[in-house]
Amino acid sequence: MRYWLSARKRIRPTTKMHYTRDVENFLIPHIGHLVLGDLNSRQLNAAFARIAVTRNRVGQPQTACTLQHIHSTLRVALNAAVRHGLIVDNPACRVELPARERPQALVWTEARVAEWRVSGTRPAVAVWTAAQLADFLDYVRDDTLYALWWLIALRGLRRGEAAGLRWVDVDLHEGQLSVVRQRTTAGYDVYEGPPKSAASRRTVALDTHTVQVLRRHYARQGERHASRVGAGKVCHLSGYVFTGADGLPLHPGYLTQRLRFLVDRAGLPPIRLHDLRHGAATLAHAAGADLKTVQDQLGHANIRLTADVYTTVLPTTAREAAEATASFLLAAGRPGAQVRQQMDRRPRP
């Protein structure tokens, strides 16, 4: 397993960090003593059963998501062993694991907000209503990162994509931006590179208001730079859209912490930074965008992921759909009712 990790050349730092964690913390302690050529699915099933009852950092048994992640690491490693002729087939393909349930994004309805205020419990993935998002954006209007919150909430950029966005990739005249890089973290270290997949490399259309928001952000960024230079302080012309006071790009982790702080100050129900991306898909879909358009906007390779995970039906949209369905049925029944009324009026023998 360690040799396989050391031999991987084309691998993202974040991916290598996750692989290393799985290998050192789980796989080597539970199957490291076994001979590779003798490895079989019975041994692996027993190993994963032992891993499942170990405790995570919050003292709970390992989740199905963690087990699936460890299994994925093992499967990729053993596939390499098959390619190198060290084993005939991959016994990890016959391991049985509990199904991983993707958390469904839930809308912060009034009832859920009331329960959260009393008990403090919240959904694993939650999105704001349009009114709640509007309240947040109004609250952070004077924040230096207002354009970032707006861009993620409306166009669904990932955290790393927003952190790595440069002005050279933004065309305010044509109303579009290109996602060609991202800034991600492995531990606390920051790595900049291409988007996570080919589908993630995309062009995102910008509406007129978003263009205005970015123009104002560009002007204010220039004013801050001139003011800092005039005061004799160092300020870099890094070319990034979202920077700190010194002009350098922001640490992606800071964006997560900053959003948490602002949401708490605004008194709104909590959401994660990635939940804003969920909300962007929900808003676009509720506004009439088809799933293919939403898929391209978010940079998903699979439209099923867009449909199953990233589009939540807002209560207002659901009610409108229900009313439309009932109205359609009632309208369809009217001709039959009229015929019955006419039949009832005919004289009977």
C-alpha positions as CSV (number, residue, x, y, z in Angstrom):
1,M,0.0,0.0,0.0
2,R,2.8,2.4,0.8
3,Y,4.6,1.6,-2.4
4,W,1.4,2.2,-4.4
5,L,1.1,5.6,-2.7
6,S,4.8,6.5,-3.4
7,A,4.5,5.4,-7.0
8,R,1.4,7.6,-7.8
9,K,2.7,10.6,-9.8
10,R,-0.4,12.2,-11.3
11,I,-2.5,12.6,-8.1
12,R,-4.0,15.7,-6.5
13,P,-2.5,16.6,-3.1
14,T,-6.0,16.4,-1.4
15,T,-6.6,13.0,-2.9
16,K,-3.2,11.8,-1.7
17,M,-3.9,13.1,1.7
18,H,-7.2,11.1,1.9
19,Y,-5.5,8.0,0.5
20,T,-2.7,8.2,3.0
21,R,-5.2,8.6,5.9
22,D,-7.1,5.5,4.8
23,V,-3.9,3.5,4.3
24,E,-2.2,4.4,7.6
25,N,-5.2,4.6,9.9
26,F,-7.3,1.7,8.7
27,L,-5.9,-0.5,6.0
28,I,-2.4,-1.2,7.3
29,P,-3.6,-1.8,10.9
30,H,-6.2,-4.3,9.8
31,I,-4.8,-6.0,6.7
32,G,-1.2,-4.9,6.6
33,H,0.0,-8.3,8.1
34,L,-1.6,-10.3,5.2
35,V,0.2,-11.6,2.2
36,L,-0.9,-9.8,-1.0
37,G,-1.0,-12.9,-3.1
38,D,-3.2,-14.7,-0.6
39,L,-5.6,-11.9,0.0
40,N,-9.3,-12.9,-0.5
41,S,-12.7,-11.3,0.0
42,R,-13.4,-13.3,3.2
43,Q,-10.4,-11.6,4.9
44,L,-11.4,-8.2,3.6
45,N,-15.0,-8.6,4.8
46,A,-13.7,-9.5,8.2
47,A,-11.4,-6.5,8.2
48,F,-14.1,-4.1,7.3
49,A,-16.4,-5.6,10.0
50,R,-13.6,-4.7,12.5
51,I,-13.1,-1.3,11.1
52,A,-16.9,-0.6,11.3
53,V,-16.9,-0.9,15.1
54,T,-13.9,1.4,15.7
55,R,-14.7,5.0,16.8
56,N,-14.3,8.1,14.8
57,R,-13.1,11.5,16.2
58,V,-16.5,12.2,17.8
59,G,-16.7,8.8,19.5
60,Q,-19.2,7.3,17.1
61,P,-18.9,4.1,15.0
62,Q,-17.5,4.6,11.6
63,T,-20.1,5.9,9.1
64,A,-21.1,4.1,5.9
65,C,-19.5,7.0,4.0
66,T,-16.1,6.4,5.7
67,L,-16.3,2.7,5.0
68,Q,-17.1,3.4,1.4
69,H,-14.2,5.8,1.2
70,I,-11.7,3.3,2.7
71,H,-13.0,0.6,0.4
72,S,-12.6,2.9,-2.7
73,T,-8.9,3.5,-1.7
74,L,-8.3,-0.2,-1.3
75,R,-10.0,-1.0,-4.6
76,V,-7.9,1.5,-6.5
77,A,-4.7,0.2,-5.0
78,L,-5.5,-3.4,-5.7
79,N,-6.5,-2.5,-9.3
80,A,-2.9,-1.3,-9.7
81,A,-1.7,-4.6,-8.2
82,V,-3.7,-6.5,-10.9
83,R,-2.2,-4.3,-13.7
84,H,1.3,-5.0,-12.4
85,G,0.6,-8.8,-12.4
86,L,1.0,-9.1,-8.6
87,I,-2.5,-10.6,-8.2
88,V,-4.9,-12.2,-10.7
89,D,-8.1,-10.3,-9.7
90,N,-9.3,-7.7,-7.2
91,P,-10.8,-9.2,-4.1
92,A,-12.0,-5.8,-2.9
93,C,-14.7,-5.9,-5.7
94,R,-16.5,-8.7,-3.7
95,V,-16.6,-6.8,-0.3
96,E,-20.1,-6.2,1.0
97,L,-20.6,-2.8,2.8
98,P,-23.6,-1.0,4.1
99,A,-25.2,1.3,1.6
100,R,-24.1,4.9,1.6
101,E,-27.1,7.2,1.8
102,R,-26.6,10.6,0.2
103,P,-28.0,13.3,2.5
104,Q,-31.0,15.0,0.9
105,A,-30.9,18.8,1.1
106,L,-33.8,20.2,3.2
107,V,-35.2,23.7,3.0
108,W,-35.2,25.8,6.1
109,T,-38.9,26.1,6.5
110,E,-40.5,28.0,9.4
111,A,-41.1,24.7,11.3
112,R,-37.5,23.5,10.9
113,V,-36.2,27.0,11.9
114,A,-38.4,26.9,15.1
115,E,-37.2,23.4,16.0
116,W,-33.6,24.4,15.4
117,R,-34.0,27.4,17.7
118,V,-35.3,25.2,20.5
119,S,-33.2,22.1,20.1
120,G,-30.2,23.2,18.1
121,T,-30.5,20.3,15.7
122,R,-30.1,21.0,12.0
123,P,-30.2,18.9,8.8
124,A,-26.9,17.6,7.5
125,V,-27.5,19.5,4.3
126,A,-29.8,22.6,4.4
127,V,-30.6,25.4,2.0
128,W,-32.2,28.7,2.6
129,T,-35.5,29.9,1.1
130,A,-35.2,32.7,-1.4
131,A,-36.4,35.2,1.2
132,Q,-33.7,34.0,3.7
133,L,-31.0,34.2,1.1
134,A,-32.1,37.7,0.2
135,D,-32.0,38.7,3.9
136,F,-28.4,37.3,4.1
137,L,-27.2,39.1,1.0
138,D,-28.8,42.4,2.3
139,Y,-27.0,41.9,5.7
140,V,-23.6,41.4,4.1
141,R,-24.0,44.2,1.5
142,D,-21.1,46.1,3.0
143,D,-18.8,43.1,3.5
144,T,-15.7,43.1,1.4
145,L,-16.6,39.6,0.1
146,Y,-20.1,40.5,-0.8
147,A,-19.5,39.7,-4.5
148,L,-18.2,36.2,-3.5
149,W,-21.3,35.4,-1.5
150,W,-23.5,36.6,-4.3
151,L,-21.5,34.7,-6.9
152,I,-21.6,31.4,-5.0
153,A,-25.3,31.8,-4.0
154,L,-26.5,32.7,-7.5
155,R,-24.1,30.8,-9.9
156,G,-23.1,27.9,-7.7
157,L,-19.3,28.0,-7.8
158,R,-17.4,25.7,-5.5
159,R,-15.3,27.1,-2.7
160,G,-12.0,26.4,-4.4
161,E,-13.3,27.7,-7.7
162,A,-14.2,31.0,-6.2
163,A,-11.0,31.2,-4.2
164,G,-8.9,30.6,-7.4
165,L,-10.9,32.9,-9.7
166,R,-8.8,35.5,-11.5
167,W,-9.9,38.6,-13.3
168,V,-8.3,37.4,-16.5
169,D,-11.0,34.6,-16.5
170,V,-13.9,37.0,-16.0
171,D,-15.4,38.8,-19.1
172,L,-17.8,41.4,-17.8
173,H,-18.4,42.7,-21.3
174,E,-19.7,39.4,-22.5
175,G,-21.2,38.5,-19.1
176,Q,-19.4,35.2,-18.4
177,L,-16.6,33.7,-16.4
178,S,-14.4,30.7,-17.1
179,V,-13.6,28.1,-14.4
180,V,-10.1,27.0,-15.2
181,R,-8.5,26.6,-11.8
182,Q,-9.2,26.1,-8.1
183,R,-7.5,26.6,-4.8
184,T,-7.9,23.6,-2.5
185,T,-6.5,22.5,0.8
186,A,-4.7,19.4,2.1
187,G,-4.6,19.9,5.8
188,Y,-3.9,23.6,6.1
189,D,-1.6,23.8,3.0
190,V,-3.1,25.4,-0.1
191,Y,-2.7,23.9,-3.6
192,E,-3.7,25.5,-6.8
193,G,-4.4,23.5,-9.9
194,P,-7.0,22.6,-12.6
195,P,-10.7,21.9,-11.6
196,K,-11.6,18.6,-10.1
197,S,-12.9,17.1,-13.4
198,A,-13.3,17.8,-17.1
199,A,-16.9,18.8,-16.5
200,S,-15.8,21.3,-13.9
201,R,-13.9,23.2,-16.5
202,R,-16.7,25.3,-17.8
203,T,-18.0,28.7,-18.7
204,V,-20.6,30.2,-16.4
205,A,-23.1,32.8,-17.7
206,L,-23.5,36.0,-15.6
207,D,-26.7,38.0,-15.4
208,T,-26.8,41.8,-15.7
209,H,-27.0,42.3,-11.9
210,T,-24.1,39.9,-11.2
211,V,-22.0,41.8,-13.7
212,Q,-22.8,45.0,-11.8
213,V,-21.9,43.4,-8.5
214,L,-18.5,42.3,-9.9
215,R,-17.9,45.7,-11.5
216,R,-18.4,47.4,-8.1
217,H,-16.2,44.8,-6.5
218,Y,-13.4,45.5,-9.0
219,A,-13.6,49.2,-8.4
220,R,-13.5,48.9,-4.6
221,Q,-10.6,46.5,-4.9
222,G,-8.7,49.1,-6.9
223,E,-9.6,51.8,-4.3
224,R,-8.3,49.6,-1.4
225,H,-5.1,48.9,-3.3
226,A,-4.5,52.7,-4.0
227,S,-5.3,53.6,-0.4
228,R,-2.9,50.9,1.0
229,V,-0.1,51.9,-1.3
230,G,-0.7,55.6,-0.5
231,A,-0.3,54.7,3.2
232,G,3.1,53.0,2.5
233,K,1.8,49.5,3.1
234,V,2.5,46.5,0.9
235,C,-0.3,45.5,-1.5
236,H,0.2,42.9,-4.2
237,L,-1.4,43.0,-7.7
238,S,-2.1,39.3,-7.7
239,G,-4.9,39.3,-10.2
240,Y,-7.2,37.3,-8.1
241,V,-10.9,38.4,-7.9
242,F,-11.1,37.8,-4.1
243,T,-8.2,38.8,-2.0
244,G,-7.2,39.9,1.5
245,A,-6.1,43.5,2.4
246,D,-2.6,42.7,1.1
247,G,-3.9,41.8,-2.3
248,L,-3.0,38.1,-2.0
249,P,-5.6,35.3,-2.6
250,L,-7.5,34.1,0.4
251,H,-7.1,30.8,2.1
252,P,-10.2,28.6,1.2
253,G,-10.6,27.8,4.9
254,Y,-11.1,31.5,5.7
255,L,-14.1,31.6,3.4
256,T,-15.8,28.8,5.4
257,Q,-15.0,30.5,8.7
258,R,-16.2,33.9,7.5
259,L,-19.5,32.6,6.2
260,R,-20.2,30.9,9.6
261,F,-19.4,34.1,11.4
262,L,-21.7,36.2,9.1
263,V,-24.6,33.8,9.2
264,D,-24.4,33.7,13.0
265,R,-24.3,37.5,13.2
266,A,-27.3,37.7,10.8
267,G,-29.4,35.5,13.1
268,L,-30.2,33.1,10.2
269,P,-30.4,29.3,10.4
270,P,-27.0,27.8,9.8
271,I,-25.8,26.6,6.4
272,R,-22.4,25.5,5.1
273,L,-20.6,27.2,2.3
274,H,-21.3,24.2,0.1
275,D,-24.9,24.6,0.9
276,L,-24.9,27.9,-0.9
277,R,-24.0,25.8,-4.0
278,H,-27.0,23.5,-3.3
279,G,-29.2,26.6,-3.0
280,A,-27.9,28.0,-6.3
281,A,-29.1,24.9,-8.1
282,T,-32.4,25.0,-6.2
283,L,-33.0,28.6,-7.2
284,A,-32.1,28.1,-10.8
285,H,-34.4,25.1,-11.1
286,A,-37.3,27.0,-9.3
287,A,-36.8,29.9,-11.7
288,G,-37.4,27.6,-14.7
289,A,-33.9,26.3,-15.7
290,D,-34.0,22.8,-16.9
291,L,-31.7,20.1,-15.3
292,K,-29.2,20.1,-18.2
293,T,-28.7,23.8,-17.8
294,V,-28.3,23.5,-14.0
295,Q,-25.8,20.6,-14.6
296,D,-23.7,22.7,-16.9
297,Q,-23.8,25.6,-14.5
298,L,-22.6,23.5,-11.6
299,G,-20.0,21.5,-13.6
300,H,-21.4,18.1,-12.9
301,A,-20.3,15.2,-15.1
302,N,-23.6,13.3,-14.3
303,I,-27.0,14.8,-14.6
304,R,-28.3,12.2,-12.1
305,L,-26.2,13.9,-9.4
306,T,-27.7,17.2,-10.2
307,A,-31.2,15.8,-10.0
308,D,-30.8,13.6,-6.9
309,V,-28.6,15.8,-4.7
310,Y,-28.4,19.4,-5.8
311,T,-32.0,20.3,-6.7
312,T,-34.3,20.7,-3.7
313,V,-37.9,21.7,-4.4
314,L,-38.7,24.9,-2.6
315,P,-42.0,25.0,-0.7
316,T,-43.4,27.7,-2.9
317,T,-42.5,25.8,-6.0
318,A,-44.0,22.6,-4.6
319,R,-47.3,24.4,-3.8
320,E,-47.5,26.0,-7.2
321,A,-47.0,22.6,-8.8
322,A,-49.7,21.1,-6.5
323,E,-52.1,23.9,-7.4
324,A,-51.4,23.5,-11.1
325,T,-51.9,19.7,-10.9
326,A,-55.3,20.1,-9.1
327,S,-56.4,22.8,-11.5
328,F,-55.5,20.6,-14.5
329,L,-57.6,17.8,-13.1
330,L,-60.6,20.0,-12.2
331,A,-60.5,21.6,-15.7
332,A,-60.4,18.1,-17.3
333,G,-63.5,17.1,-15.3
334,R,-65.6,20.0,-16.2
335,P,-66.8,18.8,-19.7
336,G,-67.9,15.5,-18.2
337,A,-69.8,17.3,-15.5
338,Q,-71.6,19.5,-18.0
339,V,-72.6,16.4,-20.0
340,R,-73.9,14.7,-16.8
341,Q,-75.9,17.9,-16.0
342,Q,-77.5,17.9,-19.5
343,M,-78.4,14.2,-19.2
344,D,-80.0,14.8,-15.8
345,R,-82.2,17.6,-17.3
346,R,-83.5,15.3,-20.1
347,P,-87.1,14.1,-19.5
348,R,-87.3,10.5,-18.4
349,P,-89.8,8.0,-19.8
